Amino acid sequence: VAQEEVVAGEITKVDVDAGKITIKHGPFKKFDMDAMTMVFKAGDPAMLKQVKAGDKVQFHPDKVDGQFTVTKIEKAKK
C-alpha cells in the first residue's frame, strides 16, 4: 500500500460554493512539483467548513479524475 504523502501548507482562499480550496504548499514528491500556490478540489465539501484562509494545515494531495484534489486536511499542530 502506497504511503499517502502529507504536505504542509497555508490556506489562502476557501471557496465553499465551488468546492475548491487554494493552498500555498511545499513540494510534492509524489507529483515531482515544486512549492507553489494552487487551487485544489475538495474531496469532501464538508472539509471546507473546518478551515479558513490563513490556517496552517497538513494535507494529502491526490489526483482524482485528472484534477488535483485534497483527500484529507487538518490544521497543523502549533
C-alpha positions, 0 to 999 in steps of 0.5 A, spaced: 500 500 500 502 506 497 504 511 503 499 517 502 504 523 502 502 529 507 504 536 505 504 542 509 501 548 507 497 555 508 490 556 506 489 562 502 482 562 499 476 557 501 471 557 496 465 553 499 460 554 493 465 551 488 468 546 492 475 548 491 480 550 496 487 554 494 493 552 498 500 555 498 504 548 499 511 545 499 513 540 494 510 534 492 514 528 491 509 524 489 507 529 483 515 531 482 512 539 483 515 544 486 512 549 492 507 553 489 500 556 490 494 552 487 487 551 487 485 544 489 478 540 489 475 538 495 474 531 496 469 532 501 465 539 501 464 538 508 472 539 509 471 546 507 467 548 513 473 546 518 478 551 515 479 558 513 484 562 509 490 563 513 490 556 517 496 552 517 494 545 515 497 538 513 494 535 507 494 529 502 494 531 495 491 526 490 489 526 483 482 524 482 479 524 475 485 528 472 484 534 477 488 535 483 484 534 489 485 534 497 483 527 500 484 529 507 486 536 511 487 538 518 490 544 521 497 543 523 499 542 530 502 549 533 
